[in-house]
């Protein structure tokens, strides 16, 4: 069973399009955040619209409704940087990519 925060559109072609960072659902953490804007700022706002044609071409399309602030669904759980030398966040980020704290202390 697919969880409600995950959308999988099954295609017929041997192509998978993963769109992991378009979600804006803060999973009930709104009150713990410095601001809901910061909680959604690192979202890839329009990527799902940009690749909206992919399913029509037979691609399987996977995307999540959960914000990158809650969990970075394609992050290596070991914490290895995807882009060495570049700003990065953790699996469950506590700061934005700009280093701004996400949560009230």
Backbone torsions as a table, in degrees:
resi	resn	phi	psi	omega
1	UNK	NA	133.2	179.6
2	UNK	-82.4	129.9	178.4
3	UNK	-64.8	154.9	-175.0
4	UNK	-63.8	-21.0	-179.1
5	UNK	-86.1	-2.7	-177.4
6	UNK	-117.8	132.0	176.3
7	UNK	-115.4	125.2	176.4
8	UNK	-123.6	116.3	175.3
9	UNK	-102.8	105.9	-175.5
10	UNK	-71.3	127.6	178.5
11	UNK	-104.9	-176.7	-179.6
12	UNK	-112.0	-13.7	-178.1
13	UNK	-92.7	158.9	177.9
14	UNK	-80.8	57.7	-177.3
15	UNK	-141.5	131.2	177.5
16	UNK	-117.6	126.5	175.3
17	UNK	-110.9	115.3	-179.7
18	UNK	-102.2	124.8	-179.1
19	UNK	-124.9	82.0	-169.7
20	UNK	-84.9	-10.4	-170.0
21	UNK	-124.2	29.2	178.6
22	UNK	-97.0	-5.5	-177.6
23	UNK	-72.0	145.9	176.6
24	UNK	-123.1	3.2	178.8
25	UNK	-71.2	123.5	-177.4
26	UNK	-93.6	10.5	172.3
27	UNK	52.2	37.9	177.3
28	UNK	79.5	6.9	-178.6
29	UNK	-90.7	3.5	-174.9
30	UNK	-47.2	-48.3	-174.8
31	UNK	-70.0	-19.0	-180.0
32	UNK	-88.8	-12.4	-177.0
33	UNK	-84.0	150.5	172.7
34	UNK	-56.8	-44.0	173.2
35	UNK	-158.6	151.5	178.0
36	UNK	-69.1	-27.8	175.8
37	UNK	-61.2	-47.9	178.0
38	UNK	-60.8	-34.9	179.8
39	UNK	-67.1	-15.8	-179.3
40	UNK	-119.4	-5.2	-172.3
41	UNK	-59.9	-37.9	-176.8
42	UNK	-84.3	8.2	177.5
43	UNK	-64.0	144.7	171.1
44	UNK	-86.5	82.9	-165.4
45	UNK	-53.0	-41.4	-170.8
46	UNK	-120.2	9.3	-177.4
47	UNK	-61.2	-39.3	179.0
48	UNK	-63.1	-34.7	177.0
49	UNK	-72.2	-38.5	179.6
50	UNK	-60.4	-37.9	-178.7
51	UNK	-102.8	21.3	-179.1
52	UNK	-58.7	-26.1	-178.9
53	UNK	-75.4	-17.6	-170.7
54	UNK	-58.5	-42.7	-180.0
55	UNK	-63.7	-34.8	178.3
56	UNK	-65.6	-23.1	178.0
57	UNK	-90.6	2.2	177.3
58	UNK	97.3	1.2	179.9
59	UNK	-71.7	147.6	168.0
60	UNK	-82.6	129.0	-177.0
61	UNK	-117.5	128.7	-179.8
62	UNK	-121.8	127.1	172.3
63	UNK	-148.7	159.8	-175.8
64	UNK	-114.3	152.3	175.9
65	UNK	-92.6	-13.4	-176.2
66	UNK	-81.4	137.3	179.8
67	UNK	-64.8	146.6	173.0
68	UNK	-55.9	-26.7	178.0
69	UNK	-64.5	-34.6	-178.4
70	UNK	-76.7	-51.0	176.7
71	UNK	-157.6	137.1	176.8
72	UNK	-90.7	95.7	-168.9
73	UNK	-65.8	-13.9	175.9
74	UNK	-114.8	18.6	177.8
75	UNK	-83.2	141.7	174.7
76	UNK	-66.0	120.0	-178.3
77	UNK	-59.8	-20.5	-180.0
78	UNK	-74.5	-12.7	179.6
79	UNK	91.1	1.4	178.2
80	UNK	-61.3	131.9	-179.0
81	UNK	-66.9	134.8	175.5
82	UNK	-73.9	-27.2	-176.8
83	UNK	-134.9	81.0	-177.9
84	UNK	-51.6	134.9	179.9
85	UNK	88.8	-8.1	-179.9
86	UNK	-106.4	155.6	175.3
87	UNK	-58.2	140.9	-177.6
88	UNK	-142.8	167.7	175.3
89	UNK	-124.4	176.1	179.5
90	UNK	-95.2	177.9	179.1
91	UNK	-54.9	-45.2	173.6
92	UNK	-116.8	91.1	-171.0
93	UNK	-59.7	143.1	172.4
94	UNK	-112.5	-11.5	177.9
95	UNK	-135.3	158.2	174.1
96	UNK	-77.2	174.0	176.1
97	UNK	-64.3	-20.8	176.6
98	UNK	-87.4	-0.9	178.6
99	UNK	89.0	6.2	178.2
100	UNK	-77.5	133.6	178.8
101	UNK	-65.2	138.8	-179.4
102	UNK	-89.4	-31.7	-171.5
103	UNK	-111.6	147.2	172.2
104	UNK	-69.7	141.9	178.5
105	UNK	-100.3	NA	NA
